């Protein structure tokens, strides 16, 4: 098993994984809340766990954060 699968299993025991589709839909809102200092895990449960276990969404998240930070 790969490192990511191992990580996914670890996180799976920890909480829900919302999956890529839902993650993608909420990513804009998630990043804005995150940068605003909101409790994102309470507002969008499972997002942080998914981002930690999914390299594709983590990439997207990182570029959105960079983009929004630049705009401020
Ligand atoms: Zn994903």
PDB file of the backbone (N, CA, C, O) and the ligand in Angstrom, with CONECT records:
HET     ZN  A 101       1
ATOM      1  N   UNK A   1       0.842  -1.205   0.000  1.00  0.00           N
ATOM      2  CA  UNK A   1       0.000   0.000   0.000  1.00  0.00           C
ATOM      3  C   UNK A   1       0.871   1.246   0.000  1.00  0.00           C
ATOM      4  O   UNK A   1       1.944   1.274   0.603  1.00  0.00           O
ATOM      5  N   UNK A   2       0.398   2.255  -0.674  1.00  0.00           N
ATOM      6  CA  UNK A   2       1.184   3.488  -0.782  1.00  0.00           C
ATOM      7  C   UNK A   2       1.070   4.326   0.487  1.00  0.00           C
ATOM      8  O   UNK A   2       0.273   4.030   1.378  1.00  0.00           O
ATOM      9  N   UNK A   3       1.864   5.352   0.547  1.00  0.00           N
ATOM     10  CA  UNK A   3       1.844   6.227   1.715  1.00  0.00           C
ATOM     11  C   UNK A   3       0.488   6.916   1.863  1.00  0.00           C
ATOM     12  O   UNK A   3      -0.027   7.065   2.971  1.00  0.00           O
ATOM     13  N   UNK A   4      -0.078   7.332   0.737  1.00  0.00           N
ATOM     14  CA  UNK A   4      -1.364   8.028   0.785  1.00  0.00           C
ATOM     15  C   UNK A   4      -2.498   7.123   1.238  1.00  0.00           C
ATOM     16  O   UNK A   4      -3.401   7.556   1.954  1.00  0.00           O
ATOM     17  N   UNK A   5      -2.447   5.867   0.820  1.00  0.00           N
ATOM     18  CA  UNK A   5      -3.477   4.923   1.262  1.00  0.00           C
ATOM     19  C   UNK A   5      -3.391   4.710   2.763  1.00  0.00           C
ATOM     20  O   UNK A   5      -4.401   4.632   3.463  1.00  0.00           O
ATOM     21  N   UNK A   6      -2.153   4.619   3.234  1.00  0.00           N
ATOM     22  CA  UNK A   6      -1.954   4.443   4.669  1.00  0.00           C
ATOM     23  C   UNK A   6      -2.509   5.646   5.420  1.00  0.00           C
ATOM     24  O   UNK A   6      -3.167   5.506   6.451  1.00  0.00           O
ATOM     25  N   UNK A   7      -2.230   6.830   4.882  1.00  0.00           N
ATOM     26  CA  UNK A   7      -2.717   8.069   5.503  1.00  0.00           C
ATOM     27  C   UNK A   7      -4.233   8.103   5.448  1.00  0.00           C
ATOM     28  O   UNK A   7      -4.882   8.469   6.428  1.00  0.00           O
ATOM     29  N   UNK A   8      -4.804   7.724   4.309  1.00  0.00           N
ATOM     30  CA  UNK A   8      -6.258   7.709   4.173  1.00  0.00           C
ATOM     31  C   UNK A   8      -6.907   6.806   5.190  1.00  0.00           C
ATOM     32  O   UNK A   8      -7.946   7.144   5.758  1.00  0.00           O
ATOM     33  N   UNK A   9      -6.300   5.656   5.424  1.00  0.00           N
ATOM     34  CA  UNK A   9      -6.865   4.732   6.408  1.00  0.00           C
ATOM     35  C   UNK A   9      -6.787   5.312   7.799  1.00  0.00           C
ATOM     36  O   UNK A   9      -7.704   5.171   8.608  1.00  0.00           O
ATOM     37  N   UNK A  10      -5.686   5.958   8.057  1.00  0.00           N
ATOM     38  CA  UNK A  10      -5.506   6.589   9.351  1.00  0.00           C
ATOM     39  C   UNK A  10      -6.591   7.647   9.582  1.00  0.00           C
ATOM     40  O   UNK A  10      -7.205   7.704  10.648  1.00  0.00           O
ATOM     41  N   UNK A  11      -6.811   8.475   8.569  1.00  0.00           N
ATOM     42  CA  UNK A  11      -7.794   9.544   8.687  1.00  0.00           C
ATOM     43  C   UNK A  11      -9.204   8.991   8.677  1.00  0.00           C
ATOM     44  O   UNK A  11     -10.104   9.547   9.307  1.00  0.00           O
ATOM     45  N   UNK A  12      -9.395   7.895   7.961  1.00  0.00           N
ATOM     46  CA  UNK A  12     -10.727   7.301   7.870  1.00  0.00           C
ATOM     47  C   UNK A  12     -11.283   6.941   9.227  1.00  0.00           C
ATOM     48  O   UNK A  12     -12.487   7.045   9.462  1.00  0.00           O
ATOM     49  N   UNK A  13     -10.400   6.514  10.131  1.00  0.00           N
ATOM     50  CA  UNK A  13     -10.853   6.147  11.460  1.00  0.00           C
ATOM     51  C   UNK A  13     -11.182   7.395  12.274  1.00  0.00           C
ATOM     52  O   UNK A  13     -11.861   7.333  13.299  1.00  0.00           O
ATOM     53  N   UNK A  14     -10.696   8.498  11.799  1.00  0.00           N
ATOM     54  CA  UNK A  14     -10.758   9.739  12.549  1.00  0.00           C
ATOM     55  C   UNK A  14     -12.023  10.543  12.297  1.00  0.00           C
ATOM     56  O   UNK A  14     -12.482  11.274  13.175  1.00  0.00           O
ATOM     57  N   UNK A  15     -12.586  10.414  11.104  1.00  0.00           N
ATOM     58  CA  UNK A  15     -13.753  11.220  10.778  1.00  0.00           C
ATOM     59  C   UNK A  15     -14.192  10.943   9.362  1.00  0.00           C
ATOM     60  O   UNK A  15     -13.600  10.117   8.668  1.00  0.00           O
ATOM     61  N   UNK A  16     -15.232  11.636   8.933  1.00  0.00           N
ATOM     62  CA  UNK A  16     -15.765  11.399   7.595  1.00  0.00           C
ATOM     63  C   UNK A  16     -14.856  11.994   6.523  1.00  0.00           C
ATOM     64  O   UNK A  16     -14.190  13.005   6.745  1.00  0.00           O
ATOM     65  N   UNK A  17     -14.842  11.352   5.364  1.00  0.00           N
ATOM     66  CA  UNK A  17     -14.155  11.925   4.210  1.00  0.00           C
ATOM     67  C   UNK A  17     -15.246  12.291   3.206  1.00  0.00           C
ATOM     68  O   UNK A  17     -15.983  11.424   2.735  1.00  0.00           O
ATOM     69  N   UNK A  18     -15.341  13.563   2.887  1.00  0.00           N
ATOM     70  CA  UNK A  18     -16.465  14.010   2.071  1.00  0.00           C
ATOM     71  C   UNK A  18     -16.322  13.650   0.600  1.00  0.00           C
ATOM     72  O   UNK A  18     -17.298  13.704  -0.148  1.00  0.00           O
ATOM     73  N   UNK A  19     -15.110  13.283   0.174  1.00  0.00           N
ATOM     74  CA  UNK A  19     -14.910  12.901  -1.218  1.00  0.00           C
ATOM     75  C   UNK A  19     -14.568  14.090  -2.103  1.00  0.00           C
ATOM     76  O   UNK A  19     -14.794  15.242  -1.732  1.00  0.00           O
ATOM     77  N   UNK A  20     -14.013  13.791  -3.292  1.00  0.00           N
ATOM     78  CA  UNK A  20     -13.489  14.844  -4.167  1.00  0.00           C
ATOM     79  C   UNK A  20     -14.585  15.776  -4.694  1.00  0.00           C
ATOM     80  O   UNK A  20     -14.377  16.987  -4.769  1.00  0.00           O
ATOM     81  N   UNK A  21     -15.733  15.236  -5.053  1.00  0.00           N
ATOM     82  CA  UNK A  21     -16.779  16.075  -5.657  1.00  0.00           C
ATOM     83  C   UNK A  21     -17.256  17.144  -4.684  1.00  0.00           C
ATOM     84  O   UNK A  21     -17.307  18.324  -5.033  1.00  0.00           O
ATOM     85  N   UNK A  22     -17.603  16.744  -3.474  1.00  0.00           N
ATOM     86  CA  UNK A  22     -18.074  17.692  -2.472  1.00  0.00           C
ATOM     87  C   UNK A  22     -16.961  18.641  -2.072  1.00  0.00           C
ATOM     88  O   UNK A  22     -17.191  19.828  -1.838  1.00  0.00           O
ATOM     89  N   UNK A  23     -15.756  18.108  -1.998  1.00  0.00           N
ATOM     90  CA  UNK A  23     -14.600  18.922  -1.645  1.00  0.00           C
ATOM     91  C   UNK A  23     -14.431  20.050  -2.661  1.00  0.00           C
ATOM     92  O   UNK A  23     -14.235  21.211  -2.303  1.00  0.00           O
ATOM     93  N   UNK A  24     -14.512  19.680  -3.921  1.00  0.00           N
ATOM     94  CA  UNK A  24     -14.338  20.649  -4.997  1.00  0.00           C
ATOM     95  C   UNK A  24     -15.410  21.727  -4.945  1.00  0.00           C
ATOM     96  O   UNK A  24     -15.124  22.906  -5.149  1.00  0.00           O
ATOM     97  N   UNK A  25     -16.637  21.321  -4.672  1.00  0.00           N
ATOM     98  CA  UNK A  25     -17.750  22.270  -4.625  1.00  0.00           C
ATOM     99  C   UNK A  25     -17.591  23.293  -3.509  1.00  0.00           C
ATOM    100  O   UNK A  25     -17.965  24.456  -3.659  1.00  0.00           O
ATOM    101  N   UNK A  26     -17.034  22.846  -2.395  1.00  0.00           N
ATOM    102  CA  UNK A  26     -16.954  23.714  -1.220  1.00  0.00           C
ATOM    103  C   UNK A  26     -15.606  24.396  -1.064  1.00  0.00           C
ATOM    104  O   UNK A  26     -15.409  25.181  -0.137  1.00  0.00           O
ATOM    105  N   UNK A  27     -14.671  24.101  -1.970  1.00  0.00           N
ATOM    106  CA  UNK A  27     -13.295  24.540  -1.756  1.00  0.00           C
ATOM    107  C   UNK A  27     -13.155  26.069  -1.676  1.00  0.00           C
ATOM    108  O   UNK A  27     -12.431  26.588  -0.827  1.00  0.00           O
ATOM    109  N   UNK A  28     -13.853  26.779  -2.566  1.00  0.00           N
ATOM    110  CA  UNK A  28     -13.790  28.249  -2.539  1.00  0.00           C
ATOM    111  C   UNK A  28     -14.192  28.788  -1.176  1.00  0.00           C
ATOM    112  O   UNK A  28     -13.500  29.597  -0.559  1.00  0.00           O
ATOM    113  N   UNK A  29     -15.359  28.293  -0.732  1.00  0.00           N
ATOM    114  CA  UNK A  29     -15.901  28.749   0.550  1.00  0.00           C
ATOM    115  C   UNK A  29     -14.965  28.361   1.693  1.00  0.00           C
ATOM    116  O   UNK A  29     -14.712  29.142   2.610  1.00  0.00           O
ATOM    117  N   UNK A  30     -14.464  27.136   1.608  1.00  0.00           N
ATOM    118  CA  UNK A  30     -13.578  26.629   2.657  1.00  0.00           C
ATOM    119  C   UNK A  30     -12.350  27.532   2.816  1.00  0.00           C
ATOM    120  O   UNK A  30     -11.984  27.910   3.929  1.00  0.00           O
ATOM    121  N   UNK A  31     -11.720  27.872   1.678  1.00  0.00           N
ATOM    122  CA  UNK A  31     -10.496  28.680   1.727  1.00  0.00           C
ATOM    123  C   UNK A  31     -10.800  30.078   2.268  1.00  0.00           C
ATOM    124  O   UNK A  31     -10.023  30.630   3.048  1.00  0.00           O
ATOM    125  N   UNK A  32     -11.928  30.645   1.852  1.00  0.00           N
ATOM    126  CA  UNK A  32     -12.283  31.974   2.346  1.00  0.00           C
ATOM    127  C   UNK A  32     -12.512  31.958   3.850  1.00  0.00           C
ATOM    128  O   UNK A  32     -12.069  32.859   4.564  1.00  0.00           O
ATOM    129  N   UNK A  33     -13.201  30.937   4.323  1.00  0.00           N
ATOM    130  CA  UNK A  33     -13.437  30.808   5.759  1.00  0.00           C
ATOM    131  C   UNK A  33     -12.128  30.599   6.505  1.00  0.00           C
ATOM    132  O   UNK A  33     -11.888  31.179   7.564  1.00  0.00           O
ATOM    133  N   UNK A  34     -11.288  29.751   5.916  1.00  0.00           N
ATOM    134  CA  UNK A  34     -10.012  29.438   6.542  1.00  0.00           C
ATOM    135  C   UNK A  34      -9.166  30.708   6.686  1.00  0.00           C
ATOM    136  O   UNK A  34      -8.587  30.960   7.743  1.00  0.00           O
ATOM    137  N   UNK A  35      -9.101  31.493   5.626  1.00  0.00           N
ATOM    138  CA  UNK A  35      -8.294  32.719   5.665  1.00  0.00           C
ATOM    139  C   UNK A  35      -8.906  33.750   6.598  1.00  0.00           C
ATOM    140  O   UNK A  35      -8.203  34.612   7.126  1.00  0.00           O
ATOM    141  N   UNK A  36     -10.231  33.663   6.805  1.00  0.00           N
ATOM    142  CA  UNK A  36     -10.905  34.579   7.715  1.00  0.00           C
ATOM    143  C   UNK A  36     -10.741  34.138   9.168  1.00  0.00           C
ATOM    144  O   UNK A  36     -11.156  34.835  10.094  1.00  0.00           O
ATOM    145  N   UNK A  37     -10.125  32.963   9.351  1.00  0.00           N
ATOM    146  CA  UNK A  37      -9.875  32.480  10.697  1.00  0.00           C
ATOM    147  C   UNK A  37     -11.053  31.747  11.316  1.00  0.00           C
ATOM    148  O   UNK A  37     -11.116  31.579  12.534  1.00  0.00           O
ATOM    149  N   UNK A  38     -12.004  31.302  10.462  1.00  0.00           N
ATOM    150  CA  UNK A  38     -13.179  30.600  10.974  1.00  0.00           C
ATOM    151  C   UNK A  38     -12.828  29.158  11.346  1.00  0.00           C
ATOM    152  O   UNK A  38     -11.795  28.632  10.930  1.00  0.00           O
ATOM    153  N   UNK A  39     -13.693  28.536  12.126  1.00  0.00           N
ATOM    154  CA  UNK A  39     -13.513  27.137  12.511  1.00  0.00           C
ATOM    155  C   UNK A  39     -14.039  26.258  11.379  1.00  0.00           C
ATOM    156  O   UNK A  39     -15.167  25.768  11.429  1.00  0.00           O
ATOM    157  N   UNK A  40     -13.197  26.066  10.351  1.00  0.00           N
ATOM    158  CA  UNK A  40     -13.652  25.392   9.135  1.00  0.00           C
ATOM    159  C   UNK A  40     -14.076  23.949   9.378  1.00  0.00           C
ATOM    160  O   UNK A  40     -14.973  23.438   8.707  1.00  0.00           O
ATOM    161  N   UNK A  41     -13.445  23.310  10.316  1.00  0.00           N
ATOM    162  CA  UNK A  41     -13.781  21.907  10.578  1.00  0.00           C
ATOM    163  C   UNK A  41     -15.192  21.783  11.151  1.00  0.00           C
ATOM    164  O   UNK A  41     -15.860  20.769  10.948  1.00  0.00           O
ATOM    165  N   UNK A  42     -15.645  22.814  11.866  1.00  0.00           N
ATOM    166  CA  UNK A  42     -17.003  22.796  12.403  1.00  0.00           C
ATOM    167  C   UNK A  42     -18.022  23.159  11.329  1.00  0.00           C
ATOM    168  O   UNK A  42     -19.136  22.635  11.321  1.00  0.00           O
ATOM    169  N   UNK A  43     -17.638  24.057  10.420  1.00  0.00           N
ATOM    170  CA  UNK A  43     -18.559  24.511   9.382  1.00  0.00           C
ATOM    171  C   UNK A  43     -18.654  23.507   8.246  1.00  0.00           C
ATOM    172  O   UNK A  43     -19.740  23.220   7.743  1.00  0.00           O
ATOM    173  N   UNK A  44     -17.508  22.980   7.849  1.00  0.00           N
ATOM    174  CA  UNK A  44     -17.474  22.010   6.749  1.00  0.00           C
ATOM    175  C   UNK A  44     -16.738  20.745   7.198  1.00  0.00           C
ATOM    176  O   UNK A  44     -15.579  20.538   6.839  1.00  0.00           O
ATOM    177  N   UNK A  45     -17.408  19.910   7.978  1.00  0.00           N
ATOM    178  CA  UNK A  45     -16.745  18.731   8.531  1.00  0.00           C
ATOM    179  C   UNK A  45     -16.265  17.795   7.415  1.00  0.00           C
ATOM    180  O   UNK A  45     -16.976  17.564   6.437  1.00  0.00           O
ATOM    181  N   UNK A  46     -15.064  17.269   7.574  1.00  0.00           N
ATOM    182  CA  UNK A  46     -14.542  16.312   6.609  1.00  0.00           C
ATOM    183  C   UNK A  46     -13.636  16.928   5.569  1.00  0.00           C
ATOM    184  O   UNK A  46     -12.874  16.218   4.913  1.00  0.00           O
ATOM    185  N   UNK A  47     -13.705  18.256   5.404  1.00  0.00           N
ATOM    186  CA  UNK A  47     -12.871  18.901   4.390  1.00  0.00           C
ATOM    187  C   UNK A  47     -11.388  18.743   4.717  1.00  0.00           C
ATOM    188  O   UNK A  47     -10.593  18.341   3.867  1.00  0.00           O
ATOM    189  N   UNK A  48     -11.032  19.060   5.942  1.00  0.00           N
ATOM    190  CA  UNK A  48      -9.624  19.034   6.318  1.00  0.00           C
ATOM    191  C   UNK A  48      -9.078  17.609   6.185  1.00  0.00           C
ATOM    192  O   UNK A  48      -7.964  17.400   5.705  1.00  0.00           O
ATOM    193  N   UNK A  49      -9.878  16.639   6.616  1.00  0.00           N
ATOM    194  CA  UNK A  49      -9.460  15.247   6.499  1.00  0.00           C
ATOM    195  C   UNK A  49      -9.268  14.843   5.053  1.00  0.00           C
ATOM    196  O   UNK A  49      -8.323  14.133   4.714  1.00  0.00           O
ATOM    197  N   UNK A  50     -10.175  15.302   4.203  1.00  0.00           N
ATOM    198  CA  UNK A  50     -10.054  14.956   2.794  1.00  0.00           C
ATOM    199  C   UNK A  50      -8.817  15.610   2.173  1.00  0.00           C
ATOM    200  O   UNK A  50      -8.085  14.962   1.425  1.00  0.00           O
ATOM    201  N   UNK A  51      -8.586  16.857   2.471  1.00  0.00           N
ATOM    202  CA  UNK A  51      -7.426  17.566   1.933  1.00  0.00           C
ATOM    203  C   UNK A  51      -6.126  16.913   2.394  1.00  0.00           C
ATOM    204  O   UNK A  51      -5.140  16.888   1.656  1.00  0.00           O
ATOM    205  N   UNK A  52      -6.130  16.391   3.606  1.00  0.00           N
ATOM    206  CA  UNK A  52      -4.926  15.752   4.134  1.00  0.00           C
ATOM    207  C   UNK A  52      -4.663  14.431   3.431  1.00  0.00           C
ATOM    208  O   UNK A  52      -3.514  13.998   3.334  1.00  0.00           O
ATOM    209  N   UNK A  53      -5.709  13.791   2.944  1.00  0.00           N
ATOM    210  CA  UNK A  53      -5.535  12.472   2.353  1.00  0.00           C
ATOM    211  C   UNK A  53      -5.579  12.459   0.838  1.00  0.00           C
ATOM    212  O   UNK A  53      -5.327  11.417   0.233  1.00  0.00           O
ATOM    213  N   UNK A  54      -5.895  13.591   0.198  1.00  0.00           N
ATOM    214  CA  UNK A  54      -6.069  13.619  -1.241  1.00  0.00           C
ATOM    215  C   UNK A  54      -5.123  14.644  -1.880  1.00  0.00           C
ATOM    216  O   UNK A  54      -5.380  15.846  -1.804  1.00  0.00           O
ATOM    217  N   UNK A  55      -4.052  14.192  -2.498  1.00  0.00           N
ATOM    218  CA  UNK A  55      -3.057  15.111  -3.079  1.00  0.00           C
ATOM    219  C   UNK A  55      -3.659  16.030  -4.133  1.00  0.00           C
ATOM    220  O   UNK A  55      -3.256  17.189  -4.227  1.00  0.00           O
ATOM    221  N   UNK A  56      -4.605  15.552  -4.924  1.00  0.00           N
ATOM    222  CA  UNK A  56      -5.195  16.375  -5.985  1.00  0.00           C
ATOM    223  C   UNK A  56      -5.920  17.572  -5.392  1.00  0.00           C
ATOM    224  O   UNK A  56      -5.726  18.701  -5.841  1.00  0.00           O
ATOM    225  N   UNK A  57      -6.755  17.334  -4.384  1.00  0.00           N
ATOM    226  CA  UNK A  57      -7.500  18.421  -3.755  1.00  0.00           C
ATOM    227  C   UNK A  57      -6.578  19.305  -2.914  1.00  0.00           C
ATOM    228  O   UNK A  57      -6.806  20.510  -2.803  1.00  0.00           O
ATOM    229  N   UNK A  58      -5.554  18.719  -2.332  1.00  0.00           N
ATOM    230  CA  UNK A  58      -4.601  19.506  -1.552  1.00  0.00           C
ATOM    231  C   UNK A  58      -3.879  20.500  -2.459  1.00  0.00           C
ATOM    232  O   UNK A  58      -3.632  21.639  -2.062  1.00  0.00           O
ATOM    233  N   UNK A  59      -3.543  20.073  -3.671  1.00  0.00           N
ATOM    234  CA  UNK A  59      -2.929  20.960  -4.662  1.00  0.00           C
ATOM    235  C   UNK A  59      -3.846  22.123  -4.988  1.00  0.00           C
ATOM    236  O   UNK A  59      -3.432  23.282  -4.982  1.00  0.00           O
ATOM    237  N   UNK A  60      -5.098  21.792  -5.271  1.00  0.00           N
ATOM    238  CA  UNK A  60      -6.096  22.799  -5.619  1.00  0.00           C
ATOM    239  C   UNK A  60      -6.271  23.777  -4.456  1.00  0.00           C
ATOM    240  O   UNK A  60      -6.369  24.988  -4.652  1.00  0.00           O
ATOM    241  N   UNK A  61      -6.309  23.235  -3.263  1.00  0.00           N
ATOM    242  CA  UNK A  61      -6.446  24.045  -2.060  1.00  0.00           C
ATOM    243  C   UNK A  61      -5.274  25.009  -1.919  1.00  0.00           C
ATOM    244  O   UNK A  61      -5.458  26.190  -1.627  1.00  0.00           O
ATOM    245  N   UNK A  62      -4.063  24.488  -2.131  1.00  0.00           N
ATOM    246  CA  UNK A  62      -2.862  25.318  -1.986  1.00  0.00           C
ATOM    247  C   UNK A  62      -2.861  26.464  -2.993  1.00  0.00           C
ATOM    248  O   UNK A  62      -2.484  27.586  -2.655  1.00  0.00           O
ATOM    249  N   UNK A  63      -3.283  26.186  -4.235  1.00  0.00           N
ATOM    250  CA  UNK A  63      -3.247  27.276  -5.218  1.00  0.00           C
ATOM    251  C   UNK A  63      -4.346  28.294  -4.941  1.00  0.00           C
ATOM    252  O   UNK A  63      -4.162  29.483  -5.200  1.00  0.00           O
ATOM    253  N   UNK A  64      -5.483  27.847  -4.421  1.00  0.00           N
ATOM    254  CA  UNK A  64      -6.544  28.795  -4.063  1.00  0.00           C
ATOM    255  C   UNK A  64      -6.114  29.693  -2.909  1.00  0.00           C
ATOM    256  O   UNK A  64      -6.367  30.897  -2.916  1.00  0.00           O
ATOM    257  N   UNK A  65      -5.469  29.095  -1.927  1.00  0.00           N
ATOM    258  CA  UNK A  65      -4.974  29.892  -0.793  1.00  0.00           C
ATOM    259  C   UNK A  65      -3.996  30.941  -1.281  1.00  0.00           C
ATOM    260  O   UNK A  65      -4.073  32.100  -0.873  1.00  0.00           O
ATOM    261  N   UNK A  66      -3.062  30.542  -2.162  1.00  0.00           N
ATOM    262  CA  UNK A  66      -2.073  31.471  -2.697  1.00  0.00           C
ATOM    263  C   UNK A  66      -2.756  32.598  -3.462  1.00  0.00           C
ATOM    264  O   UNK A  66      -2.387  33.766  -3.337  1.00  0.00           O
ATOM    265  N   UNK A  67      -3.763  32.227  -4.258  1.00  0.00           N
ATOM    266  CA  UNK A  67      -4.488  33.197  -5.071  1.00  0.00           C
ATOM    267  C   UNK A  67      -5.211  34.219  -4.199  1.00  0.00           C
ATOM    268  O   UNK A  67      -5.109  35.422  -4.436  1.00  0.00           O
ATOM    269  N   UNK A  68      -5.937  33.744  -3.196  1.00  0.00           N
ATOM    270  CA  UNK A  68      -6.707  34.636  -2.338  1.00  0.00           C
ATOM    271  C   UNK A  68      -5.793  35.524  -1.489  1.00  0.00           C
ATOM    272  O   UNK A  68      -6.117  36.679  -1.215  1.00  0.00           O
ATOM    273  N   UNK A  69      -4.649  34.969  -1.078  1.00  0.00           N
ATOM    274  CA  UNK A  69      -3.711  35.763  -0.278  1.00  0.00           C
ATOM    275  C   UNK A  69      -3.158  36.903  -1.112  1.00  0.00           C
ATOM    276  O   UNK A  69      -2.964  38.010  -0.609  1.00  0.00           O
ATOM    277  N   UNK A  70      -2.902  36.634  -2.400  1.00  0.00           N
ATOM    278  CA  UNK A  70      -2.355  37.647  -3.290  1.00  0.00           C
ATOM    279  C   UNK A  70      -3.320  38.802  -3.459  1.00  0.00           C
ATOM    280  O   UNK A  70      -2.915  39.958  -3.583  1.00  0.00           O
ATOM    281  N   UNK A  71      -4.597  38.475  -3.462  1.00  0.00           N
ATOM    282  CA  UNK A  71      -5.629  39.501  -3.715  1.00  0.00           C
ATOM    283  C   UNK A  71      -5.789  40.459  -2.555  1.00  0.00           C
ATOM    284  O   UNK A  71      -6.304  41.564  -2.727  1.00  0.00           O
ATOM    285  N   UNK A  72      -5.351  40.046  -1.369  1.00  0.00           N
ATOM    286  CA  UNK A  72      -5.603  40.896  -0.213  1.00  0.00           C
ATOM    287  C   UNK A  72      -4.602  42.006  -0.107  1.00  0.00           C
ATOM    288  O   UNK A  72      -4.674  42.816   0.817  1.00  0.00           O
TER     289      UNK A  72
HETATM  290 ZN    ZN A 101     -10.031  14.884  -3.371  1.00  0.00          ZN
END
